[in-house]
Amino acid sequence: MMPSKRLSRRTLLRGIGIGGVGVSVGLPVLDAMLDGRGALLPKSRAGTPTHPTSLVTFFFPCGTKSFYGNASPSDGSPGDWHPRDDGPAYTPSRNLRVLHDMGLRDQFVPVSGLLKEERNISEDRDAHDVGHATFASGRGSLYTGSGGPTIDWVASGHLGLDTRYRVLPVALGDEGTRPRRYMTWSDRDTPVESYRDPLALYDAIFAMETMPSGPLPSEVLLARRRSVLDFVSEDLQQLTRRVGSNDLRRLDQHFESVRQLERELSTEIPMCAIDRPTETFDDLYGGLSPQRGEVLMKLLVKALECGLTRFASFQLCARGDGRQFVWNSAIGSYDSPDQGPGHHGISHYDDAKLTLCVEEQLREFGRFLELMRDTPAGDASLLYHSLVFFANEHEHGGSHQCGNMPVLLAGQAGGQLTTGRAYRYSGPSARYARLFFNVLGMLGLDGVDFGDPAAYDLREPLPGLEG
Amino acid sequence: MTVASPERMPRIRSFVFCSALGVSIAAAASCRGSIGDAPFSPRGSRTSPPGGPAIPAGYSPGDVIPVEASMRRLTNAEYDRTLSDLFGVAGSTSERFAFAPDDLVGGFENSLSGLIVTTRRVRDWQRAAEAVAQETLANADRRLALAGCDLAAAPSCVEAFVRAQGSRIYRRPLADEEVARLLALASAAGAATGVAAAQIALEAMLQSPHFLFRIDVGQVDEGSPSPRRKLDGYELATRLAYALWGTTPDDALLAAARAGELDSAEGVRASVRRMLEDERARVGARAFTDGWLRLLEIARDMGPAEASSSVEEIRRVVDEHSRGSARDLLGILTTPAAWIDADLADVYGASAPPSEPWARVELPPELERDGILSRAAFLRWTAHGGEFVAVPRRGVLVREMLLCADVLTLPSGLDLPTPDPTQTVRAFWEPVESEAPCSGCHGVLNPIGHGFERYAPDGRRRDVGRLGEMLTGEGAIALSLDAPEQDGFHGVVELGRLLAQRADVERCVVEHLHVYLHGRAAAPRDGGEIERARAAFHDGGRIFDELLVDFTSSDAFRYVSEPVPIPEGTVLGTIDWSEEAP
């Protein structure tokens, strides 16, 4: 195993030089203050956080090779995802060895034994729709909607309103179908559209201060934009006296969007220098290559580093994308008799290849963690000050089972989560949806309500996860 | 999940199915365990939750009931065409500024439930408006033409500009108060010159809901025995322009509105006939048929490389039957005419590969390509997941697109039948079709789908299956949605002929047009209007242009029902939606 990477003095100094919201440490952190994983020793937990905590929900589709397997649900195979033991000395599973081999063992925790309840939620939807919708909302899909706001949206309502972008959803792939197309929802009917194109993301997020043509001084431009948005808000409010109540939702949706944009324009613009990507790999592997994903990840990490946002989602393709993992010759191009091409077909027919797909996805997730870990923030790394929720829509791809969900939590949430160990839960009370209460707690949002009371009767954090 | 009671969904049937037409076999090959003897329980629609808006007070089922008023956002395509018509903006503004694509709901991109507004969209609208305003006013000659006076010289010219262009942008004259607010905005935003003031006003108008939404309000119709509101000429002009042209009203239509020519059904018919002569009517017809025939969905699902020519073929064939005054629209189900490129000529076995990129040919009967159902776009799309799942998918396609039928919604958590490559397709499905609970669904869908078996998944004709079995194309379709009896047929050509004669197919065309025009699934309250229009459509020889004239001059289109007012004192941004019942 590679040794875990430490934050160097130079890294920290560079971090201070680059700037970023919340950087308040003027002195480099001594190695003695670190715990051997690049994370600060617990004493910082008691003190004032040196950087606000970020939350990223990171989605990967089509399940894993689990206990259930394709051919025989009862063949006794324990599957490739979950570790067999727990605690700090746990033995990594076959799949998780990918992250261990990347030197990331100490940056995450696998959480096993969680049951995702899809009963009561939406019996009338495609299993993948329900899986996507429940991924971060705690509610199932309703028609074309998600069922409810997602965890990133809810948390950002408490903690993300002072940043430029309340939530920044980014996606590799272009799944065409709701609700699978979206990972972030502001309410049950309203997705927050993801940025899928690196250049569109760059232009919208990092080049917002220039007009498309004819630059104005930024303070003049921003004042003018605010005035125009005020005007639009007034138009919308006046319309409540003219249109009927069936349009109220639309008016309010538009009004809230305008208000959010006004909020964005009112935040201080952090100094945030990043070049426009020159190579975006749009045509490589149908636009679904890890290279293109990494370009998107780098932009997202930069936005987090600069404090442009603290909340984000990342969708590593969706079921409908039919992703082909052709860069891995052991997987190759795949077509199935009735389940479509690529990843989804594999998930129904070939567990041996499915587990290779999972490992490719973990490599990409590992790359994301590396980027976060190598980005200084406050007195440590961006990863230290973040919580990354990584999960799939199903446990097993082919059977759509959700009895023991593949979930990782990464980052240390500013000292709230001790990584480098495995957690195992069991029994009917080990519910996937309860994890969202842990997430809220680690963000300092104890007591904030979340999810659907009708669908989930256990509405409290899982025990023993924090600290 | 409640199931709509039969009385809530009496005649107008639609269904929820995976919007990609059940791309997984989990969806297509499994039935709910509890369907018992109710194989087609109405469970809502493609575009709205069960039931839709209720029948308003003062009306009975079967009446021609005005559709409720709504605010509908412009689609990306409508936005682009509108800016092009207003200011000659070249190319697609929505693509230039990377707008998020519009969601397809029930095949259409203009559905109310899909046309949401997000912060990203507001951000994109802002950037686009700034660019369009700046570029539109950059040229002095252009400014003069738009304002009718010199913005740089006369301070009063800004107001003239706002009034002249505002009435084109908002598609109605601006109230004095609106003009005053725009001028105040320009002044407050620090515009130092007349040009700068006009530019800010233009930016604001292009971000206003009065531009970005089509807003129906209407005036109370005192003379009507049943409560309703009459749309004014400008509101109707906007409805007509986006319905028939997919873009903003032109100056002639706004002049007709101003002159009161749209106040009567007769006047509307005259304007609609003029509009149908315009080349823009092709855009509107395509926007409808693209949704009805799932062409947008096919193009998105299959990607440009695979879908482009096969979708373009269907568009060209349908154009021949949807334009002009002499063609039976349902002739698309029986026509031998095809538009082919090199790929399609090869797939269809057409004798003379075209020298031009596109050639119109009449395919001889022995090729078995009469009617659009036998063409590559539908065959390939439904077979995208392989030939096993293609069977129920083809049944779903026919029932949804042409019969507006209920199909059971997707079940979850059921055992997956795994196709066995050593079995023929029919042998694989036989037990599923004959044994409850699956038979409730597949006993109806699959007999339609089997009729397509003489086409391979790539769209080529074949007589022999994968395992050497002879393929007869024998299929069956229910005689009506309410009866279990089925009509046998051999092959898709015969299926097309059967369907082209059915009244419920005529009604389904009209229902889809209703969905396109009003942005939501047809509901029981629309039954009277749809049946009225169907009868007229049938009696008039099923001419699409005549259907448009009839539909858009009907009371159901020219009036709106009395809305439930928004409570006085409602303040946007303070409403808690979390407790709203699903």
Boltz contact constraints between the chains, C-beta under 6 A:
constraints:
  - contact:
      token1: [A, 124]
      token2: [B, 1]
      max_distance: 6.0
  - contact:
      token1: [A, 124]
      token2: [B, 409]
      max_distance: 6.0
  - contact:
      token1: [A, 126]
      token2: [B, 18]
      max_distance: 6.0
  - contact:
      token1: [A, 126]
      token2: [B, 27]
      max_distance: 6.0
  - contact:
      token1: [A, 126]
      token2: [B, 410]
      max_distance: 6.0
  - contact:
      token1: [A, 127]
      token2: [B, 412]
      max_distance: 6.0
  - contact:
      token1: [A, 142]
      token2: [B, 582]
      max_distance: 6.0
  - contact:
      token1: [A, 143]
      token2: [B, 49]
      max_distance: 6.0
  - contact:
      token1: [A, 176]
      token2: [B, 300]
      max_distance: 6.0
  - contact:
      token1: [A, 177]
      token2: [B, 19]
      max_distance: 6.0
  - contact:
      token1: [A, 177]
      token2: [B, 20]
      max_distance: 6.0
  - contact:
      token1: [A, 178]
      token2: [B, 103]
      max_distance: 6.0
  - contact:
      token1: [A, 187]
      token2: [B, 577]
      max_distance: 6.0
  - contact:
      token1: [A, 190]
      token2: [B, 116]
      max_distance: 6.0
  - contact:
      token1: [A, 192]
      token2: [B, 118]
      max_distance: 6.0
  - contact:
      token1: [A, 193]
      token2: [B, 100]
      max_distance: 6.0
  - contact:
      token1: [A, 193]
      token2: [B, 118]
      max_distance: 6.0
  - contact:
      token1: [A, 193]
      token2: [B, 120]
      max_distance: 6.0
  - contact:
      token1: [A, 200]
      token2: [B, 98]
      max_distance: 6.0
  - contact:
      token1: [A, 211]
      token2: [B, 130]
      max_distance: 6.0
  - contact:
      token1: [A, 212]
      token2: [B, 127]
      max_distance: 6.0
  - contact:
      token1: [A, 212]
      token2: [B, 131]
      max_distance: 6.0
  - contact:
      token1: [A, 213]
      token2: [B, 131]
      max_distance: 6.0
  - contact:
      token1: [A, 213]
      token2: [B, 134]
      max_distance: 6.0
  - contact:
      token1: [A, 214]
      token2: [B, 134]
      max_distance: 6.0
  - contact:
      token1: [A, 224]
      token2: [B, 189]
      max_distance: 6.0
  - contact:
      token1: [A, 227]
      token2: [B, 185]
      max_distance: 6.0
  - contact:
      token1: [A, 227]
      token2: [B, 188]
      max_distance: 6.0
  - contact:
      token1: [A, 227]
      token2: [B, 189]
      max_distance: 6.0
  - contact:
      token1: [A, 228]
      token2: [B, 203]
      max_distance: 6.0
  - contact:
      token1: [A, 228]
      token2: [B, 204]
      max_distance: 6.0
  - contact:
      token1: [A, 231]
      token2: [B, 185]
      max_distance: 6.0
  - contact:
      token1: [A, 231]
      token2: [B, 204]
      max_distance: 6.0
  - contact:
      token1: [A, 232]
      token2: [B, 207]
      max_distance: 6.0
  - contact:
      token1: [A, 232]
      token2: [B, 208]
      max_distance: 6.0
  - contact:
      token1: [A, 235]
      token2: [B, 208]
      max_distance: 6.0
  - contact:
      token1: [A, 235]
      token2: [B, 209]
      max_distance: 6.0
  - contact:
      token1: [A, 236]
      token2: [B, 209]
      max_distance: 6.0
  - contact:
      token1: [A, 236]
      token2: [B, 572]
      max_distance: 6.0
  - contact:
      token1: [A, 237]
      token2: [B, 572]
      max_distance: 6.0
  - contact:
      token1: [A, 240]
      token2: [B, 566]
      max_distance: 6.0
  - contact:
      token1: [A, 240]
      token2: [B, 570]
      max_distance: 6.0
  - contact:
      token1: [A, 242]
      token2: [B, 217]
      max_distance: 6.0
  - contact:
      token1: [A, 243]
      token2: [B, 71]
      max_distance: 6.0
  - contact:
      token1: [A, 244]
      token2: [B, 69]
      max_distance: 6.0
  - contact:
      token1: [A, 244]
      token2: [B, 563]
      max_distance: 6.0
  - contact:
      token1: [A, 244]
      token2: [B, 564]
      max_distance: 6.0
  - contact:
      token1: [A, 245]
      token2: [B, 564]
      max_distance: 6.0
  - contact:
      token1: [A, 245]
      token2: [B, 566]
      max_distance: 6.0
  - contact:
      token1: [A, 247]
      token2: [B, 71]
      max_distance: 6.0
  - contact:
      token1: [A, 248]
      token2: [B, 566]
      max_distance: 6.0
  - contact:
      token1: [A, 250]
      token2: [B, 71]
      max_distance: 6.0
  - contact:
      token1: [A, 252]
      token2: [B, 572]
      max_distance: 6.0
  - contact:
      token1: [A, 252]
      token2: [B, 575]
      max_distance: 6.0
  - contact:
      token1: [A, 253]
      token2: [B, 117]
      max_distance: 6.0
  - contact:
      token1: [A, 254]
      token2: [B, 117]
      max_distance: 6.0
  - contact:
      token1: [A, 255]
      token2: [B, 572]
      max_distance: 6.0
  - contact:
      token1: [A, 255]
      token2: [B, 573]
      max_distance: 6.0
  - contact:
      token1: [A, 257]
      token2: [B, 117]
      max_distance: 6.0
  - contact:
      token1: [A, 257]
      token2: [B, 118]
      max_distance: 6.0
  - contact:
      token1: [A, 257]
      token2: [B, 119]
      max_distance: 6.0
  - contact:
      token1: [A, 257]
      token2: [B, 122]
      max_distance: 6.0
  - contact:
      token1: [A, 258]
      token2: [B, 122]
      max_distance: 6.0
  - contact:
      token1: [A, 259]
      token2: [B, 573]
      max_distance: 6.0
  - contact:
      token1: [A, 260]
      token2: [B, 119]
      max_distance: 6.0
  - contact:
      token1: [A, 261]
      token2: [B, 119]
      max_distance: 6.0
  - contact:
      token1: [A, 261]
      token2: [B, 122]
      max_distance: 6.0
  - contact:
      token1: [A, 261]
      token2: [B, 123]
      max_distance: 6.0
  - contact:
      token1: [A, 337]
      token2: [B, 386]
      max_distance: 6.0
  - contact:
      token1: [A, 337]
      token2: [B, 388]
      max_distance: 6.0
  - contact:
      token1: [A, 337]
      token2: [B, 419]
      max_distance: 6.0
  - contact:
      token1: [A, 338]
      token2: [B, 25]
      max_distance: 6.0
  - contact:
      token1: [A, 338]
      token2: [B, 385]
      max_distance: 6.0
  - contact:
      token1: [A, 338]
      token2: [B, 386]
      max_distance: 6.0
  - contact:
      token1: [A, 338]
      token2: [B, 388]
      max_distance: 6.0
  - contact:
      token1: [A, 338]
      token2: [B, 389]
      max_distance: 6.0
  - contact:
      token1: [A, 338]
      token2: [B, 419]
      max_distance: 6.0
  - contact:
      token1: [A, 340]
      token2: [B, 385]
      max_distance: 6.0
